[in-house]
Amino acid sequence: MKHSIKDEFEILEQFAQTVEKIKGELEKKIIGQQNIINDLIAGFLTGGHCLLIGVPGLAKTMLVQSLAKCLDLDFNRIQFTPDLMPSDITGSEILFEDRSTGERNLKFVHGPIFSNIVLADEINRTPPKTQSALLQAMQEQEITSSGKTYPLPKPFWVLATQNPIEQEGTYPLPEAQQDRFMFSVLIDYPDFESELQIVRSTTSVSEKEIEPVVSLDEIQKFKNLVWRVPVTDSLVNAAVKLARATRPSSVECPEKVRKLITWGAGPRASQNLILASKAYALIDNRPSPDISDLKKASYPVLRHRIVRSFHAEVDSIGTDDIIKIIINEILK
């Protein structure tokens, strides 16, 4: 469906107003974390799943629940544990008996994956066999059980959390699964003023409830808008160079970071850099992204796709440090 220039600007204005409403509703429960909220909105609009990394007590679950209420979408939380089985996520066939006829039939019972927004809490606490139950769902938005394929609700969005400090009894996510996540979002401690507000608001009576501010039709309209945002050839060129610069064997990889990286990002990263830049521009009420959006997208898109070398680990050079060097070298 084609839209006139007037229609596009009306949708753009409506989108900006809706984003402000969402942020206003989230402020009832979430204090600070504006950059994280922008990342999650950008991920949702582009259909990109997000990996949230942060220590316990930073309101990761509350943030996702609150966002689901704003969007008026179904939400399920799955607590990943070492004994969790794939069927506990996807569902399984169960034998049912018709009491009137005595006939027995197998019926597929949906698991918690059948929801618009799925929070995979502490995803690295379950073995790879169970983690892999999410792979097909995240990529094809469907699951297969007993040879039958079942479509998942639309929209479908996975957010997974990881605790970076408790590593005992955890299973690192395979690189193939990490690549299915568009963003890796780091959630840090709040600043002093924000923490003051958090303590005041959570230790007194509060009747604030989050209200839905957007319909399913509007969500689909805004998701389509992201794909129609124009991007310059120079920005696409820069995004591809950024992704290729993370690969030690590539000529685009700066010499100073070549020894710091064992493995880099694939073509999916280049695609996500552009999609994220588009979403950031729209959230900032701009009709087209620029180099600042690309720089902002580089960290959440690339940080989980770079495998550091032994040299980087010995010298305590983090993934974000490597990304900063690459940005300074490529986007001069």
N, C-alpha and C positions, 0 to 999 in steps of 0.2 A: 504494500500500500504506500503510494507516494504522498508526501506531505509538502504543502507550500511553505515558503520561507516564514510566512506569518504563523502558520500552524507550529512550525518548529520552535519559534521563539515563545509561543504560548506554552508549549510543552516544557520548554527549558525553564520558563518562569514558574510554572506549576511544580516542576521538580525541585527548584530552589526553595520554594515555600514548604514543600513536603519535608525536605531534609531538615529545615529549621524546626518544623513541628516534631519530627522524630527526636532531634537533639533536645528539644524542650521537654518532651515526655521522659526521655532517659535521665534528665537532670533530677527527676523526682527520686530516683533510686541510685544513680551513678554520679559520683562527684569527681570532676576532673576527667582525665583520660580522653581528651578530645581527639588526639591523634589516633588512638586505638579505635574510637568510634568511627572516625573517617575511614580507617582501613577496613573495618567490618562492613560498612555501607558500600564501599567500593567493591569489596569481595562479593557481596551479595548481588549487586547490580550486574556484575560480569559473570556470575555463575561460578565464581572461583571459591573453592573450599579453603578454609583457614586453619592454620595450626597456631594455637595460642600457648606461649611459653612464659611461665611465671610461677613464683613461689605461692604456696597456699595462702588464702586470706586476702587476695587482691580482687575479689568480686568477679572472677571470670565467669562463673556459672550464672550469677545474677545478671551480668551484662547481657549474656546470650538470651536468657529467659526474658529480660525486659525488652530486648530488641524484637523477639518473636511476638510479644504482646503488641508492640507498636505496629508491626506489620500485619497483625491479625492472622498469624499462620500457626499451624499445628507445631508443637514442640515436644520432643522426647529426649530425655537424658539417659545415656547408657554408662554405667560405672564399669570401666574395664578392670577386671581382676584376673589373676593367674589361672583361675578355674573356669573362666568364661569360654563357652563353646561358640563356634560360628552360628549354629542354629539358634542360640540365644539372641542373636542380633537379627538374622534374616527371617527367622520363623521356621516352622517345620510342618510336615504332614502328620496329622493325628487321626487315629481311628475313631470314628463316630458311629454310634448305633442308633438307628431309627426305631424307637420303642414300639411304634404302631405296627411296623412290618417285620422288625427283627433284622433288617438288612444292615450290613456294616460297610461303610465307605470311608476312604481316606480323604481328609479335607485339609487344605493348606491353611494354617493359622499364621497370620501376619506377625512378624516380629517388630520390635521398636524402630527398626530402620525405615518402616513405612510412615514417614512423617515429613513435613516440609522442612523443618530445621531439626537436625540431629546433633546433639552434643556428645561427643565421644570423650568422656572424662578420663584423664590419665591413660591415654591410649597405649602408652609404652609399658603398661603393667601387665599386658596380656601377651601370650606367645604369638609368633608370626602367623601361625595357622589361623588364629582368630582375627588378627589384624587384617589378614588377606580377605576376610569376608566383606570388607569395605571397598576393596579395589574395583570390583565390577560396578558396585553401586555408585561410586564416585565418578567413574569414567563414562559408563553407559546409562546411568540412572535407571537400572533395572537389576534384579537379582534372579539367580537360577537355583531351583531346588527340585531334586528328584527328576531332573531332565526337563522341567517346565520353567519358562521365563515369566517373571511378573514385573510389570512396570511400576516404578515408584511415583509418588505424588509429585506434581509440578507446582511451584518450583521445589527443587530439592537441594539442600545445602548442608554440608557437613562442617562442623567446627570441632576440632580436637584439642585437648589440653595436655600439656606435659609439665611435670615438675622438674626443674633443672638441678635441684640439689639432692633429692633422694634417689640415688641410682641403684641402691640395693634391691634386687628382685625386679628389675626392669629389663625390657627387651627393646633395643634400639630399633627404630623404624627402618625397614629396608629402603635403599635409595629410590627404588621404583615407586614405593608408596609415598615417600616424601615428595616426589616430583608431581604427584597428583594434587598436592596442595598448592594453590596459587600463591598464598602468603604464608610466611612465618612471622608472626607478630610477637614481639617481646613486650611483656607487661611488667613495668617496673614499679617500685614503691611510690606512693603519692608524695607530693611535696608537703611541707609543714602545714601550710594553710589549708590544703585539701584534706589532710589527715585530721585537722581540727574540726572541719565541717563534718567529716565522716563520723567522728566520735560523738559530736553533738546530735546529729540526726539519727543515729542508730541506738542511742541510749535514752531516748525520750519517745513519747507516744507520737506516732505518725499515721495519718489516714490517707496518705497520698497513694493513689492507684494509677497505674499506667493505662492509658486508653488507646485503642487502635486509631491510627491517623491516616491510613492509606488502605485502599481496597485492592483486591487481587488483580482487577483489570488495570488499575493504575500502576501496580508493580510491573506488570507485563509491558505496559506502555513505556515505563522508564527504562526497563531492561533493553527494549528495542532501541530506545534513544541512544544508549551508550554505543551500540554497534554502528549507528549512523553518524557519530561524531567524526568530522573530517580531521585527518592527520597529515602533516607535511611529510614529503619524502625524506627530508633531512632528519626528522625525528625518528622515522622508521629506521633509517640508516644508522643513527646513533644507538638505537635500541639493539639492533643486531650486533653492532660493534661491542657494546657492553657485554652482551651474553657471550660472544666469542672470546672476549678478553679474559674470561674465567677459565678457559681451556688451555692448559700448559702447552699443548702441541700446536696451538693456533698461532699464526703470525701476528694476530691482533693482541695477543697476551703480552703485556709490558714485561720487560726483562726483570724488573725488580720484584715482580710478584710470581714469576714463573716457578721459582723454587719453593714458594709458599703454598702451592696448590697441587693436590694429587689428581683431582677430578673436578670438572667444571659443569656449568649448566648447559642443558640441551636446547633445541629449538623452541620447546614449550615456554622457556623463560622469555625468549624474544617476544612471543605472542602475548604473554602475560604482562610484560613491561608496557606494551602499547595499550592493552585493555585497561590496565590500572591507571595509566596516565590519562586516558579518556575519562575514566570515572572521577579521578581527582579534580580534573578541570570542571566537570559538571557540578561536583559538590561545592566547588569554589565559585559557582555561577559564571563560568566562562565557557564559550561555545567551542573552544578547541584547546588541546593541551600544548604546553611548551616545554622547554628543557628542564624547568624547575620541577614539573610533574614527573618527568622521567627520573630525575635524581631522587625524588622522594620515593618513587616506586622501586628503585634499585635495591634498597635494603630488604624490605619484606619479600620481594620476589626472588632475590639471589641468595640470601643468607642460608637457606636450608638446602641449596643445590650445590654449594661449594664444599668439597672435602679438603680440609687442610692437610698439609704435609707434616712430616715429623719435624722439619725445621721450624715451621710456624708454631707448632705446639711447644717445642723447647724454648722458643723465644717469646712465648706468651702473646703471640699475635692473633687476635680474634678474627672471626669471619667478617665482622663489620669493619675492622681496620683494613682488611684486604679490599673490601668493596669500596671504601673511601679512597684508597690508593688508585684503584681502577678508574673510578669516576674522575679523579683529578688528572689522570693520564689520558683518558679517552675523550672526556667532555671538557677540554681546555677552552 
